[in-house]
Amino acid sequence: MKRYKLIACKVLQREIASCLVRTKNFIDLTFIRQEYHEMPKNLVDILQEEIDMVESGKDVHSGEYNNPLRMKKLDAILLGYGLCSNALVGLRAKSLPLVVPRAHDCTTLLMGSKEAYREYFDTVKGTSFITRGWVDNGKNFEEKDLDRIRAMYMEKYQDEDTVDMLMEFEQESMAGYSVLTGIFWPELPDPDLEEHGKAMAEEHGWEYRHYEGSSSLLFELLNGDWDPEKFLVVPPGQTIKPSYDADIIKAAP
């Protein structure tokens, strides 16, 4: 049995929980709020701080697995993220390997592979996605929520010009959609989410599609089955960089 620290986006909490009960390994888990995806530069700093605290033994979320007085040492730090608008670029660990799925974003993790992600995006144009984690933690892309989103931005930035620009992005993003795709795992059926997705698509005049995702990529991450075609193992001292090819990410000095 190996001992891993997993730092992951809260939007994946239900799916990760379903994998935790099946893995052979011990997983010490910290979830990060989904909202930081909208601020990728901030997310890099937050993740690096978490990594540093884990390695120093000062992480208040975790057991004392890196305490030199204990025998239960961590074997690696796992990241439950995709590249996510370059939010992983520059991350490094000093003493432990970092293990990252080769994924564009969390959609890849839910679909099960970067190949499934690419095939879907190449064949289904103008699609937005809905999952239980995004509904629980993120935005629903419903027009009736635009006032709420504007109020949230105003509270955060306190500047009309900034908020106007952000709201333009919100509306342009919504206008480009013609399909809403619900991603489901066979082991996590969610009829309420399915009905919610269908109703949302009908409200906007979009087509609704059901996508049968796969737990394989997330489970293999937790289980230590790190095929180099699917995962990047970053040696201590090296950093995560975009590869700008099918591998998505690479390790660099």
N, C-alpha and C positions, 0 to 999 in steps of 0.2 A: 504494500500500500504506500502510495506517495502522498505528500502533504503539499497542497497548493493554496496560494492566496488568489482569489478571483476578485477583480475589480470590474464592475459591470454597470451598464446603464439600467436604471430602474425600469425602463420600458420593457425589459426582458425578464422581469422578476418571476412571472408565472411559468414561463418556459424553462428558465433555469431551475426553478424549484422542481419541475417534473424530471429534469435530468439528474439533479442532486441525489434523489432517492435511488437511482439506478447505478451510479458510478461506484467503482471499487475503491476510489480514493477519498481521502479527507479533504474537504474544501472549506476554507475560511473565507467568508463572503462579505464584501462591501458593495452596496449599491450607491450610485451617484445619480442625482436628480436629472431628469430628462431635459429640463429647460436649458441646461448648459450647451445642448446641441446648437442652440441659436447663437451661442457665443463661443465658437471653436477655439479662439485664442485663450479665452478664460479656461476652457475645458482642458487644454494642454497643461496649463499651470496647476489646475486642480489634480489631474491625474499624476503629474510628476510629484506633487506634494504627497499624495497618497503612497506612491511607490517609495519615496524617500522615508516616510514614516514607518512603513512596513519593514524596510531593511534596517532601520535604526532601532527597531523594537519599541517605538513610541506611538505606534498606531493605536488610537483609543478604541477602534472598532473591533480589533482582532485579539485572539489569544496570544500568549507570549511565546510564539513558536520560533522567534528568532533570538530569544534571550539566551546568551551563552551559558547560563546556568541550567538550562533545560536541555533535554536530549531530543526533543521533538522539533527539529529544524525544518524550515520550509525547503521544498525542492525547486519551486519556480513560482513566478507571479504570472497569472493568466489575465488577459484583458478581454472582457466581453464587449468588444466594440469592433466596428469596421473602421476604415480609414476616416469616414465621417467628416467631410470637409477639411481634411488634413489635421483633425484634432489629435491625431496620434504622432504627428511628425515631430521628431526631436526627442521623444521619450527615451529614457535609458534607465537601467538599473546598474548599480555598482557591483553587487556581489551575487545576484541571482539572474538566471535567464528569464527573459520576458517572452511569453508565448502569445501570439496574436493570430486570429483567423485571417486568411487572405479574403477580405470582404470589403466591398465598397461602403456599406453601411449596415444597419441592423436588419434591413430587408433581406440581405444575403444570408444572415444568420438564421432568419426565420424560414427562408426558402430552402436552405440546406446546402447550397453551394454557389460559388461565383458563376459557374456555368449556367445554372438555372436562372440566376438573376439576369445575366446577359441575354439569354434566350428570350426571357419574358419582355425585357425592355426593348429588344429588337423587333418583337412581333406585336406588342400591344402598346400603341402610341397614346400619349396623353393620359396616362394612368396615375391616379393617386391610390394610396393604400390605407387600409384600416385594420388594426389589430386590437385585441383587448388592452394590451399595454399602452398603446397610443391613446385610446379612449380614456383609460384610467389616469394617465399621466400627462398627455399631450393635448394637442388641438384637434378638433373634430372637422375643421374646414367647412363649417356650416355658416351660411351668410348671416343668419340671425345672431351669430356669435361675434360678428365684426365689431359691434359696439363694445362688447366685453373685452375684446383683444385691444381695441384702441385705448380703453380705460387702463388696461394693464401696462401698455407701452407708456402712456402719459405718467402713470405713477412712477414708472422706472426711470424715464428720461427727462421728464419735466420740461420738454421743449417741443413746441408745436411743429416746427419744420422737420425735426427728426421723426416725430410720430407720423406726420403726413407722408414722408418718404417710406417708412416701414409699412404703412397701410396700403400704399400703392403696390408694394411688393406682394402683400397678402392678397390683394384683389387680382393682380396680374397672374399670380400663381394659381388661384382658383379658376380664373377664366381659361387657362390652358388645359384644363382637365376635361375629358369626355368619358372616362371609365373610372369606376371605383372598384378596387380589388380587395376583397377580404382574405387575409392569410390565416389559415387554420392548420393546426397539427392534428393528425388522426387521434392521438391520445388526449387531446384537449378540445373536445367539441364545445361549441359555444353558440347555441341557437339564438340566444338573445342578441349577441353581437351580429349574427347573420341578418336578423330582422332589422336591426339598427342600420346596418350597411345598406340594405335594400331600400329602406325608407329614405336615407340620405341621398342615395343615387337618384331615386325617383324625384325628390324635391329639386334636384339640380338638373334633371333631364339627362343624367348620365346612364351609361350601361353599367350594370353590376356584374361582377365576376367573382366566383369562388375559386381560391387557389389553395390546393392541398400542399402545404409546406412540409418540411422534414426537420426532425430534431437531430439529425445525424451530425451536423457540423458542431453544434453546441455540445452535444454529448461527447463527441470525440475530443473536444477541447478539454472538458472536465476529466475525461477518462485517461488522458495521456496518450491518445492514439494520434500522434502528430505527423501525419503524412506531409512531407515537404511541399507537395502540390497544393495542400489545403491550409497549411499553417506556416508561419514564420517564427522560428526560434531565434531570438536576438541574444547573442552572448553578452555576458556582463561587460559593461563599458562601451558597448556599441549602441547606436541609436536607430530608431525607426525612420525610414525615408520612403517617399512614394517612388515606385519603380517605373511608372508611366508605361506599363505594359500589362500583359495578362496576369502577371504575378501580383499586381496592385501595390505591394509593399516589399521593401528589402531592408537588410541591416547594413549599416555603414559605420565606420570609425568616427 
